[in-house]
Amino acid sequence: MNDGKVVVPYPEQLSEFLRLVFALSAPGPEIGESALERPLRRVILVLGLFFVLLIGGMPAYSQSSGNNETKTSWPSGIRKDLSNVRGSNFNTASSIDYTDQWTNYHPAEVEQDLDYAVRLKLNEVRVFMSYHAWLANRVAYREHLVHFVRAAHARGIGVMPVLVDDPDHMMANLFEPSARPLLREWAQDLVAAIGREPGLAFWDVANEPDVVPEPKDFMQHRMEIARYMAGVLRELDSLTPVTIGCAYVPCMEELADAVDVLSFHDYSQTRHEIRANMQAARSFAEKVGKPVFTTEMACIARANPYDVALQEHMEAGMGWYVWELMIAHYWGDVHGVLYNNGTVRDPSIAAAVLGLFRNRGPDIVLENPDREGWVTRSVAECRKWLDDPAPDWSKGLDIAETEANLLEAAQLIAMREPPTRTVDLLRAGKPDIPALQTAIRKYNAILEPYQKAP
């Protein structure tokens, strides 16, 4: 099976085939063969040889994001429509950062996290490389990288490695000419390791070269490095599309001639800003005839909610990568969909990834938590328990859990600290009546206004 890279017939097979061709086409008719049939036999055999060489040596490219088109040449084989890209940035939950991820690589954890991506119907991951981890142990790094790409491919997920970040994550002389041979050597090793892997979808040669506006020469150096690395990767790997993960659309426009695919990041605060950025990016992409997608988005601390960003991108038909799949160490307090055990912090994020969004329109049905009298009964039981001079621990936990369920199910409380989590933690610990009383009073105060009028 051709997995998307060049396949050349074994030399011994080719030699044997040629021997048979010349033997069978040699002078001297077969029994019952006419002089007219002999040249015809030669033609058939030569055409057969040509067919074998054509099929065996033809490069093919399989997009693991669900597109089975064959890439027969570059760049005509690249997909122009990347609207079906559903991706995430990737760092394992246990890793301190991406250098730690590659240095202390855990194959089982990577495979588990990729299985979570499958559950969310993701088809691409963007993952940062680590120059320092590579320098520390090149052999191990290559092994880890190959495992990652193959594990992703086995699950129908394409991989976009990100090569260059800031000097702290690269080399001190990143902006000096002396760094370029080192960068090229690194790129050569990465291409040698995974350049022929069918799970390799894109190269992102530099992350956000435009993200540091001051000093101006610092940003210019980063832009130059991004352009240099794009040239290196396009030279070393003619089968894999190259992009640069620009923070903003103007950077994408400036570096467009250096890449095969345009990409930008969007952490905008309002829907109209998100739409405007996508429109600007798409208009430019159409002008230069290159595909475009968003390779970073969604951050709760930047007023860029996952569900809003995802809805806008899906409705606009723009391919996307959220930051990030796992709730990891470094960015975990503002980014991430899943914990290491497969649970989520916010179900609305997982729902949005699957294309299910909150109704924010005029036609909604508000919850009526006391329709069957459960709020009224719970409030009464709560007051009775709080007035008891010797309250029963187990009974109090049941009251608290009932109120917690009413609050959460009817969306009457913020879920940053879910009431059911508080109750579960109380159940798991030693009896603590004061803490339970505090929780019940809080829940009761919220529920009381929702009692039906007598």
C-alpha positions as CSV (number, residue, x, y, z in Angstrom):
1,M,0.0,0.0,0.0
2,N,1.3,3.5,-0.9
3,D,1.0,5.5,2.3
4,G,1.6,8.8,0.7
5,K,5.3,8.8,-0.1
6,V,7.5,7.8,-3.0
7,V,7.7,4.0,-3.4
8,V,10.5,2.5,-5.7
9,P,10.4,-1.2,-6.7
10,Y,13.1,-3.3,-5.2
11,P,16.2,-3.5,-7.4
12,E,16.1,-7.3,-7.6
13,Q,12.5,-7.2,-8.7
14,L,13.1,-4.6,-11.4
15,S,16.2,-6.5,-12.7
16,E,14.2,-9.7,-12.9
17,F,11.4,-8.0,-14.8
18,L,13.8,-6.5,-17.3
19,R,15.5,-9.9,-17.8
20,L,12.1,-11.4,-18.7
21,V,11.2,-8.6,-21.0
22,F,14.4,-9.0,-23.0
23,A,14.2,-12.8,-22.9
24,L,10.6,-12.9,-24.1
25,S,11.2,-10.3,-26.8
26,A,14.4,-11.8,-28.2
27,P,14.5,-13.0,-31.8
28,G,13.0,-16.4,-32.4
29,P,9.3,-17.1,-32.6
30,E,7.4,-19.1,-30.1
31,I,5.6,-22.2,-31.3
32,G,2.6,-21.1,-33.4
33,E,3.6,-17.4,-33.2
34,S,3.6,-15.3,-36.3
35,A,6.1,-12.7,-37.2
36,L,3.3,-10.1,-36.7
37,E,2.6,-11.3,-33.2
38,R,6.2,-11.0,-32.0
39,P,6.5,-7.2,-32.1
40,L,3.0,-7.0,-30.4
41,R,4.3,-9.1,-27.6
42,R,7.2,-6.7,-27.1
43,V,4.9,-3.7,-27.0
44,I,2.7,-5.3,-24.4
45,L,5.7,-6.2,-22.2
46,V,7.2,-2.7,-22.5
47,L,3.9,-1.1,-21.6
48,G,3.6,-3.4,-18.6
49,L,7.1,-2.3,-17.4
50,F,6.1,1.4,-17.9
51,F,2.9,0.8,-15.8
52,V,4.9,-0.8,-12.9
53,L,7.4,2.0,-12.8
54,L,4.7,4.6,-13.0
55,I,2.6,3.2,-10.1
56,G,5.6,2.3,-8.0
57,G,7.4,5.6,-8.3
58,M,4.5,8.0,-8.2
59,P,4.3,10.2,-5.1
60,A,1.0,10.2,-3.3
61,Y,-0.3,12.3,-0.5
62,S,-3.0,11.3,1.9
63,Q,-4.5,14.0,4.0
64,S,-5.4,12.5,7.3
65,S,-8.1,15.0,7.9
66,G,-10.6,13.0,6.0
67,N,-9.5,13.9,2.5
68,N,-8.2,11.0,0.5
69,E,-7.0,12.9,-2.6
70,T,-3.8,11.9,-4.1
71,K,-0.9,14.4,-4.3
72,T,0.9,13.7,-7.6
73,S,2.9,16.8,-7.8
74,W,3.8,19.9,-5.9
75,P,2.2,22.3,-5.3
76,S,-0.8,21.3,-7.4
77,G,-1.7,18.5,-5.0
78,I,-2.4,20.8,-2.0
79,R,-6.0,21.2,-1.0
80,K,-7.3,24.7,-1.6
81,D,-10.2,24.2,0.8
82,L,-9.1,23.6,4.4
83,S,-12.5,24.3,5.9
84,N,-12.8,20.7,7.2
85,V,-9.6,21.1,9.4
86,R,-10.7,20.6,13.0
87,G,-7.6,20.8,15.1
88,S,-6.0,21.6,18.4
89,N,-2.7,22.5,19.7
90,F,-1.1,19.7,21.7
91,N,0.9,19.4,24.9
92,T,0.4,16.5,27.3
93,A,-1.2,17.3,30.6
94,S,1.7,16.0,32.7
95,S,4.3,18.1,30.9
96,I,5.6,21.3,32.3
97,D,6.2,22.6,28.8
98,Y,6.9,21.2,25.4
99,T,10.6,20.7,26.1
100,D,9.6,18.5,29.0
101,Q,7.0,16.7,26.8
102,W,9.7,15.6,24.4
103,T,12.5,15.0,27.0
104,N,10.3,12.9,29.3
105,Y,8.1,11.4,26.6
106,H,5.3,9.1,27.7
107,P,3.9,7.1,24.7
108,A,0.9,5.8,26.6
109,E,-0.1,9.3,27.7
110,V,0.3,10.6,24.1
111,E,-1.9,7.8,22.8
112,Q,-4.5,8.4,25.5
113,D,-4.7,12.1,24.7
114,L,-4.9,11.4,20.9
115,D,-7.8,9.0,21.7
116,Y,-9.5,12.0,23.4
117,A,-9.0,14.0,20.3
118,V,-10.8,11.2,18.3
119,R,-13.7,11.4,20.7
120,L,-13.9,15.1,19.9
121,K,-13.7,14.3,16.1
122,L,-10.5,16.3,15.7
123,N,-8.5,15.5,12.6
124,E,-5.3,17.6,13.1
125,V,-2.9,18.5,15.9
126,R,-0.3,21.3,16.0
127,V,2.6,20.4,18.3
128,F,5.7,22.4,19.1
129,M,9.1,20.9,18.6
130,S,11.9,21.4,21.1
131,Y,15.3,22.3,19.9
132,H,16.8,21.8,23.4
133,A,15.3,18.3,23.8
134,W,16.7,17.4,20.4
135,L,20.2,18.7,21.3
136,A,20.1,16.7,24.5
137,N,19.4,13.4,22.8
138,R,18.9,13.4,19.1
139,V,18.2,9.6,18.7
140,A,15.6,9.6,21.4
141,Y,14.0,12.7,20.1
142,R,13.6,11.2,16.6
143,E,12.1,8.0,18.1
144,H,9.6,10.1,20.1
145,L,8.7,12.2,17.1
146,V,8.1,9.2,14.9
147,H,6.0,7.5,17.5
148,F,3.9,10.7,17.9
149,V,3.2,11.1,14.1
150,R,2.4,7.4,13.7
151,A,0.1,7.3,16.7
152,A,-1.7,10.3,15.3
153,H,-1.9,8.9,11.8
154,A,-3.3,5.6,13.2
155,R,-6.2,7.6,14.5
156,G,-6.9,9.6,11.4
157,I,-5.1,12.7,12.7
158,G,-2.6,14.8,10.8
159,V,0.3,16.5,12.5
160,M,1.7,20.0,12.1
161,P,5.1,20.4,13.9
162,V,6.1,23.9,14.9
163,L,9.8,24.4,14.5
164,V,11.0,27.9,15.7
165,D,9.9,29.8,18.7
166,D,11.7,32.6,20.6
167,P,15.4,32.6,21.4
168,D,14.9,31.2,24.9
169,H,13.4,28.1,23.3
170,M,16.0,27.9,20.5
171,M,19.6,29.2,20.6
172,A,21.0,32.4,22.0
173,N,22.3,33.5,18.6
174,L,19.0,32.8,16.8
175,F,19.1,36.2,15.0
176,E,22.8,35.9,14.0
177,P,24.0,34.4,10.7
178,S,25.8,31.7,12.7
179,A,22.5,30.3,13.8
180,R,21.4,29.4,10.3
181,P,23.5,26.3,9.8
182,L,22.3,25.1,13.1
183,L,18.7,25.7,12.1
184,R,19.2,23.9,8.8
185,E,20.8,20.9,10.5
186,W,17.8,20.7,12.9
187,A,15.4,20.9,10.0
188,Q,17.3,18.3,8.0
189,D,17.1,15.9,11.0
190,L,13.3,16.4,11.4
191,V,12.6,15.9,7.7
192,A,14.8,12.8,7.8
193,A,12.8,11.5,10.7
194,I,9.2,12.2,9.6
195,G,9.3,13.8,6.2
196,R,8.0,10.6,4.5
197,E,5.5,9.8,7.2
198,P,1.9,9.9,5.9
199,G,0.8,11.4,9.2
200,L,2.8,14.6,8.6
201,A,0.2,17.1,7.3
202,F,2.0,20.5,7.5
203,W,5.2,22.2,8.6
204,D,4.7,25.4,10.7
205,V,8.2,26.7,10.5
206,A,7.9,29.6,12.9
207,N,5.4,30.6,15.6
208,E,4.2,34.2,15.8
209,P,7.2,36.0,14.4
210,D,5.1,39.2,14.6
211,V,4.1,38.9,18.2
212,V,6.8,41.2,19.7
213,P,6.4,44.8,18.4
214,E,9.2,46.3,20.4
215,P,12.0,46.7,19.7
216,K,11.2,46.8,16.0
217,D,14.4,45.2,14.9
218,F,13.7,42.2,17.2
219,M,10.5,41.5,15.3
220,Q,12.2,42.0,12.0
221,H,14.8,39.4,12.9
222,R,12.0,37.0,13.8
223,M,10.3,37.6,10.4
224,E,13.6,37.0,8.6
225,I,14.1,33.7,10.5
226,A,10.6,32.6,9.6
227,R,11.2,33.4,5.9
228,Y,14.5,31.6,6.0
229,M,13.1,28.5,7.7
230,A,10.2,28.4,5.2
231,G,12.7,28.3,2.4
232,V,14.7,25.5,4.1
233,L,11.7,23.3,4.6
234,R,10.3,23.8,1.1
235,E,13.7,22.8,-0.2
236,L,14.1,19.7,2.0
237,D,10.5,18.4,1.8
238,S,8.6,19.0,-1.5
239,L,5.7,16.9,-0.4
240,T,4.5,18.7,2.8
241,P,2.9,22.1,2.8
242,V,4.7,24.8,4.7
243,T,3.1,27.6,6.7
244,I,4.1,30.2,9.3
245,G,1.8,30.7,12.3
246,C,1.4,34.5,12.2
247,A,-0.2,36.2,15.2
248,Y,-2.0,38.7,12.9
249,V,-3.2,38.9,9.4
250,P,-0.6,41.6,8.2
251,C,2.2,39.2,9.0
252,M,0.5,36.5,7.0
253,E,0.3,38.9,4.1
254,E,3.9,39.9,4.4
255,L,5.2,36.3,4.4
256,A,2.7,34.9,1.9
257,D,5.3,34.4,-0.8
258,A,7.4,32.2,1.5
259,V,4.7,29.6,2.3
260,D,2.3,27.2,0.7
261,V,-0.5,27.6,3.2
262,L,-1.5,30.9,5.0
263,S,-2.3,30.8,8.7
264,F,-3.0,33.3,11.4
265,H,-4.0,33.3,15.1
266,D,-7.2,35.0,16.5
267,Y,-7.9,35.8,20.1
268,S,-10.3,38.6,19.4
269,Q,-12.7,39.8,22.0
270,T,-15.8,40.3,19.9
271,R,-17.7,38.4,17.2
272,H,-17.4,41.3,14.7
273,E,-13.6,41.3,15.2
274,I,-13.4,37.6,14.6
275,R,-15.5,37.9,11.4
276,A,-13.5,40.9,10.2
277,N,-10.2,39.0,10.6
278,M,-11.4,35.9,8.9
279,Q,-12.8,38.0,6.0
280,A,-9.5,39.9,5.6
281,A,-7.5,36.6,5.7
282,R,-9.8,35.0,3.2
283,S,-9.9,37.9,0.8
284,F,-6.1,38.0,0.7
285,A,-5.9,34.2,0.4
286,E,-8.2,34.3,-2.7
287,K,-6.1,37.1,-4.1
288,V,-2.8,35.1,-3.9
289,G,-4.5,31.8,-4.6
290,K,-3.4,30.0,-1.4
291,P,-5.5,28.2,1.3
292,V,-5.8,29.7,4.7
293,F,-6.8,28.6,8.2
294,T,-6.6,29.7,11.9
295,T,-4.0,27.8,13.8
296,E,-4.5,29.2,17.3
297,M,-7.7,30.6,18.9
298,A,-9.8,30.4,22.1
299,C,-8.6,31.8,25.5
300,I,-10.9,32.5,28.4
301,A,-8.5,35.2,29.8
302,R,-8.6,37.1,26.6
303,A,-12.4,37.3,26.4
304,N,-12.2,34.8,23.5
305,P,-14.5,32.0,24.6
306,Y,-14.2,28.6,22.9
307,D,-17.8,28.4,22.0
308,V,-17.9,31.8,20.4
309,A,-14.7,31.4,18.4
310,L,-15.7,27.9,17.3
311,Q,-19.1,28.9,16.2
312,E,-17.8,31.9,14.2
313,H,-15.2,29.7,12.5
314,M,-17.6,26.9,11.7
315,E,-20.3,29.2,10.3
316,A,-17.7,30.9,8.2
317,G,-16.3,27.6,6.9
318,M,-12.8,28.5,8.2
319,G,-10.5,25.6,9.3
320,W,-9.3,25.9,12.9
321,Y,-7.0,24.7,15.7
322,V,-8.0,25.6,19.3
323,W,-5.4,26.2,22.0
324,E,-5.3,23.5,23.4
325,L,-6.5,19.9,23.7
326,M,-5.3,19.2,27.3
327,I,-5.5,21.3,30.4
328,A,-1.8,21.3,30.9
329,H,0.6,22.9,33.4
330,Y,1.7,26.1,31.7
331,W,-1.5,27.3,30.1
332,G,-4.0,25.2,32.0
333,D,-5.6,28.1,34.0
334,V,-6.8,29.8,30.7
335,H,-6.7,27.1,28.0
336,G,-7.6,23.5,27.5
337,V,-10.6,21.2,26.9
338,L,-9.8,17.9,28.8
339,Y,-8.1,16.8,32.0
340,N,-5.8,13.9,32.0
341,N,-8.6,11.5,33.1
342,G,-10.8,12.5,30.2
343,T,-13.2,14.8,32.1
344,V,-13.8,18.4,31.1
345,R,-13.7,21.7,32.9
346,D,-16.5,23.2,30.8
347,P,-18.9,20.9,28.9
348,S,-19.8,23.8,26.6
349,I,-16.3,23.7,25.1
350,A,-16.6,20.0,24.2
351,A,-20.1,20.6,22.8
352,A,-18.8,23.5,20.7
353,V,-16.0,21.4,19.3
354,L,-18.7,19.0,18.2
355,G,-20.7,21.9,16.7
356,L,-23.3,22.3,19.4
357,F,-23.8,25.9,20.6
358,R,-25.8,27.7,23.2
359,N,-29.0,29.4,22.0
360,R,-28.4,33.1,22.4
361,G,-31.4,34.1,20.2
362,P,-34.8,35.5,21.1
363,D,-36.5,32.1,21.2
364,I,-35.3,30.3,24.4
365,V,-37.2,28.5,27.1
366,L,-36.0,29.4,30.6
367,E,-35.7,26.6,33.2
368,N,-38.5,26.3,35.8
369,P,-36.7,24.5,38.7
370,D,-39.7,24.5,41.0
371,R,-42.3,23.2,38.5
372,E,-42.7,20.0,40.5
373,G,-42.1,21.6,43.9
374,W,-38.5,20.4,44.4
375,V,-37.1,23.8,45.2
376,T,-39.8,24.5,47.8
377,R,-39.3,21.1,49.5
378,S,-35.5,21.5,49.4
379,V,-35.6,25.0,50.9
380,A,-37.9,23.7,53.7
381,E,-35.7,20.7,54.5
382,C,-32.6,22.9,54.4
383,R,-34.1,25.3,57.0
384,K,-35.1,22.4,59.2
385,W,-31.6,20.9,59.1
386,L,-29.9,24.2,59.8
387,D,-32.2,24.8,62.8
388,D,-31.3,21.4,64.3
389,P,-28.8,21.7,67.2
390,A,-27.4,18.3,66.4
391,P,-27.7,18.0,62.6
392,D,-27.2,14.6,61.0
393,W,-24.1,14.6,58.7
394,S,-25.5,12.1,56.1
395,K,-28.9,13.8,56.0
396,G,-27.2,17.2,55.5
397,L,-25.1,15.8,52.6
398,D,-28.2,14.6,50.9
399,I,-29.9,18.0,51.2
400,A,-26.7,19.7,49.9
401,E,-26.5,17.3,46.9
402,T,-30.2,17.8,46.0
403,E,-29.8,21.6,46.1
404,A,-26.5,21.4,44.2
405,N,-28.2,19.3,41.5
406,L,-31.1,21.8,41.2
407,L,-28.7,24.7,40.9
408,E,-26.5,23.1,38.2
409,A,-29.3,21.6,36.2
410,A,-31.3,24.8,36.1
411,Q,-28.1,26.9,35.5
412,L,-28.7,29.1,38.5
413,I,-25.1,29.2,39.6
414,A,-21.7,29.8,38.1
415,M,-19.8,26.6,37.4
416,R,-16.2,27.7,38.2
417,E,-16.6,25.8,41.5
418,P,-19.4,23.4,40.8
419,P,-21.6,22.8,43.9
420,T,-21.7,19.0,43.2
421,R,-17.9,19.0,43.4
422,T,-18.0,20.7,46.8
423,V,-20.5,18.1,48.0
424,D,-18.4,15.2,46.6
425,L,-15.3,16.5,48.4
426,L,-17.3,16.8,51.7
427,R,-18.5,13.2,51.3
428,A,-14.9,12.0,50.7
429,G,-13.5,13.7,53.8
430,K,-14.1,13.5,57.5
431,P,-17.4,15.0,58.8
432,D,-17.2,18.8,58.9
433,I,-20.5,20.2,60.0
434,P,-19.5,23.9,59.8
435,A,-18.3,23.5,56.2
436,L,-21.5,21.7,55.3
437,Q,-23.6,24.3,56.9
438,T,-21.8,27.1,55.0
439,A,-22.4,25.3,51.7
440,I,-26.1,24.6,52.4
441,R,-26.7,28.3,53.4
442,K,-25.1,29.5,50.2
443,Y,-27.2,27.1,48.0
444,N,-30.4,27.8,49.9
445,A,-30.0,31.6,49.5
446,I,-29.7,31.2,45.7
447,L,-32.7,28.8,45.5
448,E,-35.2,30.7,47.7
449,P,-36.2,33.2,45.0
450,Y,-37.2,30.4,42.6
451,Q,-39.9,29.0,44.9
452,K,-43.3,29.0,43.4
453,A,-45.7,31.5,44.9
454,P,-48.1,29.9,47.4
